[in-house]
Each structure stands twice: as structure tokens, then as C-alpha cells.
């Protein structure tokens, strides 16, 4: 059982740090995860035992994921001391999480459904896109009940949907979820302080997502094309480590996606560097090592080894598709 837990911990580590009680780890731990892709979203149904979950600043910095996630529970539940509009998920209620922000929670033995949503799909639909981390949505709201039922239906039919239908459905789902969140409340001092600049920050995020690979991207150019002052740009990106680090992290996140792609003839580090906006492979390797404490080549080899060698507790090969999907959403 302990080995089974170790395999699960290593697997889910691509997004969360988890821990459980020693007795559960040794004697009765189990976990299954069934995932589908729906357009640009990933849908995952997970069944497992009591656990402590954390998404730390260290994890966020390492994986670069800034997706949103919404969960419902078929059985069991989740609780947290850091929730908005509640501390424990209700039956038929939803829990919304911003994966660019830290979170801690505890689950009982559970069976849940999670939708992982790329930020660009939902962010521009939200009035306050950074205001909803660990927000509980009550089933007393009929719109929440409708979204919960839609989640169940999408999971049940995901494997049979055509690509063109998936595109329509993911946009409809994003519209409906945004309607729930935009009508939610739950003021905190942190979100109050951020409200004044949220609209500008949304424009900045979108601009850098679309332009990070340009080698001529500079703070002066970005500020000019955004129509804001250079000092304002620096001020708004200060909590993200500054303009240079924000741009670098977007480039490195794209580089990790490219390095994780399995092909018979891997692309050279020079080609990866240029596609991601670095001026040379030397500057790319230096930036990669500075952030991840390993070279791009070491990272690519570790990804390949993980795909080739990971086995389940009974010795069979473990399906790692959802881990690869997560980092290519």
C-alpha cells in the first residue's frame, strides 16, 4: 500500500503536493483518476482516500500553471480555512480554484469531478479574474446547480463528442461558470486592494501571452503598445517578480511544453530557445537553470525517463497521459 501511495504522490505532484495519515499510507490507500480532454479543458474524475492537499508558491513557480479549476463531489468532501463564501463544499455545490494562487485543503475519502480550464478561456469573461481562489459556490443558487449538472453530463459524454461540438460546449460552459462567479461575493482585504488595477492587469496578461515569444519585446515596447506608462507596468507586475521575470517565466513555461513533447527527432535547444523568444541557446540554458536548478537537456531526459519507466504499484505500466495533458493545456 505504501508503494501505491508513493506512485500516486509522484503522479499528482505535477499540480499538487499531497500527504495522508501514516495508517492510510500503509494499509488502505487507493486512488484512481479517469481523465478526458474537452476542447482546451481537461476533465478528471478522481476517487481516493483522505488526504491533505497544498498548492504552494514553490509549486506554482516550478510548474508555471495559471489555469482555473472547478470541482464538484459525488461523495465525500473538501474543507479549507482559506475559503471564500464558506469553508466546506456542500452537496451539489462547487469549489473554484485559481491555480496561480496558493491553496491548502483537506479531503475526506472522496469521489470528485474537476474541470481544469486554461486561463484565456475564462479570464476575459470574469469581472474580477483574480478574485475567486478557493471560492465556494452554493447549490442554493440555481445557476450553480445547472453548472454542476452540466459538468456531470460533459464528463459522461466527453469521449463521444466531436471536435466541433467540444469547441461549442467549452465556450458555453465558460459562459455559464463566469455567470456564477460574477454574481458571487466575498470581499477580502487582498482583493479590495487589487480591484482598481484588475482590468489593466487583464490586458497586460493577454498582451504578454500573445507576445512573449517576440525577441524584441522590452518593457518600453510593451508599455507603449499597451498604452500605459512604463512605471505603471513595473508597478503592476511587481508582485509577479517584475517585467523581466514575468516574461521569462512565460517563455520558460512554453519551453517546458516543447521539451516535454515526445518525438523521434527532438528539436535542438537552439530551436526551442528561438521559438520561445530567447536570443540564444546560451541565454535560454542560463535562464532555465536559474529557475529550475537543472538544464533544459536534463529536464527533457527526466521527462522521457518518467514516461518510459513509471510503473504502477503492481508492476504494470501507469497511464501518464493526464500528466502530459496538464502541461500542454
Protein Blocks (a to p, Z undefined) as FASTA:
>chain_A
ZZmmmmmmmmmmmmpccdddfklmmmmgccddddddehjbccdddddddddddddfklmm
mnopacdcddddfbgcdddfkbghiabdcehiacdddfkbccdddddddddddddddfkl
mmmmpmblmlmgoiacdfklmklmmmmmmmmmmmmmmmmpcfklmmmmmmmmmmmmmmmm
mmpgcidfklmmmmmmmmmmmmmmmmmmmmmmpmkbcfklmmmmnopafklmmmmmmmno
pjklmmmmmmmmmmmmmmmpccfbdcdfklmmmmnopabfklmmmmmmmmnopafklmmm
mmmmmmmmoccfkopacdfklmmmmmmZZ
